[in-house]
Amino acid sequence: GAGAGAGAGAGAGAGAGAGGGGAAELLSVIKGHYHAHLPDEGFISYFMGSPRPAFPLVSPPTDRISAELVRKVTLQNFGGENNRKGHLTEYLQQCAVESTGKQRCTIAQAYTYAGREDVFNVLCGKEGKLCGAEFTSQNPGQTGYIPDRLLGYSSKLAAVCDDVAENKLKTLILVHSSHGFKLLLRLLDARFPQKVLGYSGRPPAQLATWDDQLRALVGTEHSETERAAGGCGCHLCRFNDVERNLRGEQSRIIVADAKFCSEGVSFFGVREVMLVDVPESASEWAQRAGRAVRFNGHARLPESECHVRMRLYVSVLPTKEEQLKKAAAEAAAEKRAMEINDLFGDDSESMEVDSGAGEGAAKKKGKRGSVVKAGAAKKTKARKEKEPEGEGASESAPTRTWDEMQVEKLTADVEAYAAKLHQLRDNAVDFCKTKPLWIEEGSKPTKHGTKSMADKQQDADAMIADTAAAAAAAKVKVKAKAEAEAEAAF
C-alpha cells in the first residue's frame, strides 16, 4: 500500500477532499491521525498511523528503537555446572581463547540463548530438574540453586519469566527457535500451568522428533478451512478466540516461534508483546512488531484497552560498578567462611569436648577445616593476581554483547527505513504537483497540463455533481418503470 498513492494521488486526493462525508472519511482512514495535517495529494499510508479504532495504540512507538523500548538484562553466566564464574568479563575472556566445545555456554550462548543440547540438559534434564516441582507457580519467590542455575545459563529467559509474572495482561512472546523457544515454553508452562500456549507454525512432520510434552504445548497445525468453518482447535485460534479468551481468561500467554510466525500470523487482543531476540533487519523488526497490531484486532475491547506495549530484550555485560559489588560480596563470603574455620576448623580440643568424638575424629575435622581455610585463601590470592593493574589492562575484555551490537545495527536500519518512507512520500507529493492531470472527455483523453489545487477541486466537484445527477436520473427512471409494471399487473 505504500506505493499505491504515488500514481493516483492527485485525482484521489482532490476527489476525496471535496467528495462529502464518505470520501473524506475514507481519506482520513488512509492518512491516519499521525498525518492528518498533511495535504491530500500524493499521500502514502502506513498502517501504524491508522486511527485507533482500527489499530491499537503502540507504546513505545516502533518507528525507532528507543531506550524506553529496550529492556536490558545483565548477564550472570556461570563457567560450568560445578565451577561458577563470579566475574563475567573473565569468563568471556576464557571462552574467547578456549575451544567452544569445552564450554557449557559459549560466548554466543552467553549473549543470547540456551539452545545447545548440553545447556538444555543441565537446565531440564535428569540432573537439572529446572522444570520440575522446584520451579512452579506455588513457589514464585523461591531462592537457591534452581533459579540460580536459570540465571546463570540463560539470564534473558529468566528475566522474561519474571516480567510475565509481574503483568496480568494478555501477552505475546516471540522468540526464535534457535534462541530458546522450546526452553522458554517449558519454563513458562511450569511456572504458569494451564495459562500458557505454544505455537510453532511448523508442519507436523517437523515435530516428529519432539517429545510428547512439547508437542502438547504447541498443539495441532492451524487450518484456515477449519477456522472458517468455526472448528479449528489449534492454539492460535484458541488464543484469538474473542468469545472465550478476549482478555486471556483461559490462556493469557502464547509463546510463538519467530522463525515461522514473523509474517502472515495475527494475534488478537494482545496487550503485551515481548520480543526475546533482536531482529536482524528493519523489515524483520516491522514484521515482528506488527504481529499484535492488526486491523480490528482489538475491536471487541473498549478504546481504553486498545493499547499494546512493546519490549525488546537485550543482554548486556555487567558494569564496572556491578562487578566491583559482586567481587565485594564474594570477598565477604570468603571472609565469613574463614571466620567459621577459625572457630571450628582448627580448634580440635573444643570440637572433641563439644561433640564427644574421639581424638582421631577431632584431628580429621581439624585437618578438613585447615584445608578449607587454605583453599579459600588460595582462591582470594589467585583472584587478586588476575585482577587488571590499571585502566589499560582491561582493554582486551569484551565491552559489548552481540545483542548490543545487533541493536545498534537495527537502530540504523530502522532509521534508514523511516527516512526512505519519508523520501517516497516527498517524491509522491512532487510527482502529483508536476505530473499533468488526465481527464476523460468522451472517448478521448485530453491533456490539460499542470493544474492548481483549486482547478482540480473544481473538476472533482463537477465530476461528483455529474455522477450524482446521473444516479438521481437513473433512480427516477427505475421508480417510474416499477410503478408502470405494478399498474399493468392490476
C-alpha positions, 0 to 999 in steps of 0.5 A: 500500500505504500506505493499505491498513492504515488500514481493516483494521488492527485485525482484521489486526493482532490476527489476525496477532499471535496467528495462529502462525508464518505470520501473524506472519511475514507481519506482520513482512514488512509492518512491516519491521525499521525498525518492528518495535517498533511495535504491530500495529494500524493499521500502514502499510508502506513498502517501504524498511523491508522486511527485507533479504532482500527489499530491499537495504540503502540507504546513505545512507538516502533518507528525507532528503537528507543531506550524506553523500548529496550529492556536490558538484562545483565548477564550472570553466566556461570563457567560450568555446572560445578565451577561458577564464574563470579566475574563475567568479563573473565569468563568471556575472556576464557571462552574467547581463547578456549575451544567452544566445545569445552564450554557449557555456554559459549560466548554466543550462548552467553549473549543470547540463548540456551539452545545447545543440547548440553545447556538444555540438559543441565537446565531440564534434564535428569540432573537439572530438574529446572522444570520440575516441582522446584520451579512452579507457580506455588513457589514464585519467590523461591531462592537457591540453586534452581533459579540460580542455575536459570540465571546463570545459563540463560539470564534473558529467559529468566528475566522474561519469566519474571516480567510475565509474572509481574503483568496480568495482561494478555501477552505475546512472546516471540522468540526464535527457535534457535534462541530458546523457544522450546526452553522458554515454553517449558519454563513458562508452562511450569511456572504458569500451568494451564495459562500458557500456549505454544505455537510453532507454525511448523508442519507436523512432520517437523515435530516428529522428533519432539517429545510428547510434552512439547508437542502438547504445548504447541498443539495441532497445525492451524487450518484456515478451512477449519477456522472458517468453518468455526472448528479449528482447535489449534492454539492460535485460534484458541488464543484469538478466540474473542468469545472465550479468551478476549482478555486471556481468561483461559490462556493469557500467554502464547509463546510463538516461534519467530522463525515461522510466525514473523509474517502472515500470523495475527494475534488478537487482543494482545496487550503485551508483546515481548520480543526475546531476540533482536531482529536482524533487519528493519523489515524483520523488526516491522514484521515482528512488531506488527504481529499484535497490531492488526486491523480490528484486532482489538475491536471487541475491547473498549478504546481504553484497552486498545493499547499494546506495549512493546519490549525488546530484550537485550543482554548486556555485560555487567558494569564496572560498578556491578562487578566491583559489588559482586567481587565485594560480596564474594570477598565477604563470603570468603571472609565469613567462611574463614571466620567459621574455620577459625572457630571450628576448623582448627580448634580440635580440643573444643570440637572433641569436648563439644561433640564427644568424638574421639581424638582421631575424629577431632584431628580429621575435622581439624585437618578438613577445616585447615584445608578449607581455610587454605583453599579459600585463601588460595582462591582470594590470592589467585583472584587478586593476581588476575585482577587488571593493574590499571585502566589499560589492562582491561582493554582486551575484555569484551565491552559489548554483547552481540545483542548490543551490537545487533541493536545498534545495527537495527537502530540504523536500519530502522532509521534508514527505513523511516527516512526512505518512507519519508523520501517516497512520500516527498517524491509522491507529493512532487510527482502529483504537483508536476505530473499533468492531470488526465481527464476523460472527455468522451472517448478521448483523453485530453491533456490539460497540463499542470493544474492548481489545487483549486482547478482540480477541486473544481473538476472533482466537484463537477465530476461528483455533481455529474455522477450524482445527477446521473444516479438521481436520473437513473433512480427516477427512471427505475421508480417510474418503470416499477410503478408502470409494471405494478399498474399493468399487473392490476 
